[in-house]
Amino acid sequence: MFYLKQTIMKKLLFSVALSALTIVAFAQNNASVTQAGLMNQGDVNQTGDLNTGDIQQVGAFNLGNINQVGDENTAEVNQLGGLQAGVVVQNGDLNDAAVNQTGVMQLAAVAQIGDDLTAEVDQEGGLNAALVIQTGEGHEADVDQEGAMNGALVIQTGDGANDAAIDQTNSVRNIAAIGQLGGEDNDAEITQGGLVSMDNFAGILQLGGEDNDAEITQGALGGLVNNNVAIIAQVGGEDNDADIEQNAFIGASSSNFAAIAQVGGEDNDADIEQNGYLGVASNNNAVIAQLGGEDNDADIEQKRGDSNSALVVQLGGEDNDADIEQERGNGNMAAIAQLGGEDNDADIDQERGDGNMAAIAQFGGEDNDADIDQKRGDGNMAAIAQLGGEDNDADIDQEDDGNMAAIAQLGGEDNDADIDQEEDGNSAWIAQFRGEDNDADIDQDGDGNTAAVAQFKGRDNDADIEQDGDGNMAAVAQFKGRDNDADIEQDGDGNMAVVAQFKGRDNEADIEQDGDNNSAWIAQFRGRDNEADIEQDGDDNTAGIIQFRGHDNYAHIYQDDENTAGIVQYRGHNNFADIEQVKNNNVARIAQVYGRSNEVYVKQEEDNEANVLQLGGKDNLVDIYQNYDGDPKAERNTANVAQLFGRDNTVDIDQTGVDNNAVVTQTLQFGSTVTVMQNGDNANANVHQFIGAGNTATVDQSGSGINNANVVQVFSVGSTATVTQNN
């Protein structure tokens, strides 16, 4: 067999050289050779046009060779048996060549030079090999092989408009390859299917052209589609289409690999399907790479199967689309990378499956969109990264339990990030770095959820978290930014929310909780003109606001029934702190340390407690109004105020109702004023001014019962105390 192959190749090369050097003559000749037996050789050599050459061989170890120089010639080799070789060499235009072989271990070779050529190879059996080489344009090459362990190669070079097709039926361990080098409007198709398609390899290379089509099908109508490999490469062209199908309609499609590479072109389309329709599709791998182009589309489908993986890479282009669909499967992995482009779209759909993973990365572009959909599945993970771009959108949608989602946007502006999760036990994270006018939104509908948003060194950014359910946790951190907004809304019991804003100005933070046993905290560090607002409507809620080393900051807390609220403002001036608590059993605590021109306002209804500390400031104001709804039967409000080390400070306490208590202590105060007004029965007022000058204390009590008023001014100079009691 080795000697036979060497003889064939020498004959092929000699015939090509002879054809290129021969002067074309015009003739209409017919030549026919018929041989039966072993180790026979039939040769037909024709020069001219419209010639016909035919070789018929039956047996084994036979060689049939036809060499034609001229136009519109026809050559056909038919061989029956085994271990035979058929060779056709044609030089000219509009020539037709055909090699038909039945048996095993057969070799068919066709070489054609010219334009508008046709080559057909038909082999039935196994262990057969077919080679077709065509140079020029407007060619057609068809190779049909039926059986196992066959090999086919078609090479077409020239200006294009060539068609090549390889069909390997009932394909097991077959190899097929097509190369179309140079030109445009080329079509290449490889089919490896039938009842089964197993352990096959198919490859297509289209080089330097446009409007080319390449298609590989490795599928079975009723059997298995396993362990197949399909690769398509289209280099340096545009408007190219590449399609790979490895589908199982009734049986199973598993452990297949498909890859498409499109390099340096635009308006290219790449599609891979690895689906199970009535069967399943599992453990398949698909890769698409589109490099250096624009307006490209890449699509991968892996439906009805488990443990599949899909990857799409689009490099250096714009207006590209990438889609991966893995529906009705578990344990699948999908990833899309779009590098250095703009106006790109990336979508991953993993609906109706558990334990899936999805990731999208978009680098250095703008106006990009990334979407991941993992609905109706548990334990899924999704991540999106958009780096160095602007006007980008990232969206993750997850349903059911135990899902995780993360989005990172780095160095861009006008970016949007959205995560939507339903059911229990989900987690979500969003991080936006060095950007402005960015939006981050997390929506969780269910119990036991966790959410976090971090925005670094940006401005005009918005962060919103909404949780509808019990036991939720939410956190927002904004670092070194300005004009940023952070909003958390929780509707349920046992929730916790935290907002931290570091080294910023003109920032706003809002937390709204509607439910029981909620906790809310806002911290604003080293900022100015910041606003913090907490609203809690429910029982046993706790709220705290810290504003550290800032000025012109605003802090407000609103609570409804049996709540605790605290505000701390440290080393700032012109700060405003306000706590409003309705209904009963609320506690308010406010501390302003080392500040000036700060204001404190507390409003409470019945049976509440207010505690205020101002340390080391001047021109500060404390205003406490308890039972502000004016109910004369309201009871047991307590107000405690301490001002230490300051001057020109003011304290006003207004209490209405029964059994109210007010305590004010001013130490080392100068030119400060205290006013306590109590309208009701059995009120107690205690004012202590220690070590100061020019201070004023006024207590006004009206109502029946036993009211007590005590004013103590010690080590005081030029101070005034006035007590008025009316029954």
Secondary structure, 3 states (H helix, E strand, C coil): CHHHHHHHHHHHHHHHHHHHHCCCCCCCCEEEEEEEEECCEEEEEEECCCCEEEEEEEEECCEEEEEEECCCCEEEEEEEEECCEEEEEEECCCCEEEEEEEEECCEEEEEEECCCCEEEEEEECCCCEEEEEEEEECCEEEEEEEEECCEEEEEEEEEECCEEEEEEEEEECCEEEEEEECCECCEEEEEEEEEEEECCEEEEEEECCCCCEEEEECCECCCCEECCEEEEEEECCCCCEEEEECCECCCEEECCEEEEEEECCCCCEEEEECCECCCEEECCEEEEEEECCCCCEEEEECCCCCCCEEEEEEECCECCEEEEECCCCCCCEEEEEEECCECCEEEEECCCCCCCEEEEEEECCCCCEEEEEECCCCCCEEEEEEECCCCCEEEEEECCCCCEEEEEEECCECCEEEEEEECCCCEEEEEEECCECCEEEEEEECCCCEEEEEEECCECCEEEEEEECCCCEEEEEEECCECCEEEEEEECCCCEEEEEEECCECCEEEEEEECCCCEEEEEEECCECCEEEEEEECCCCEEEEEEECCECCEEEEEEECCCEEEEEEECCECCEEEEEEECCCCEEEEEEECCECCEEEEEECCCCEEEEEEECCECCEEEEEECCCCCCCCECCEEEEEEEEEECCEEEEEEECECCEEEEEEEEEECCEEEEEEECCCCEEEEEEEEEECCEEEEEEECCCCCEEEEEEEEEECCEEEEEEEC
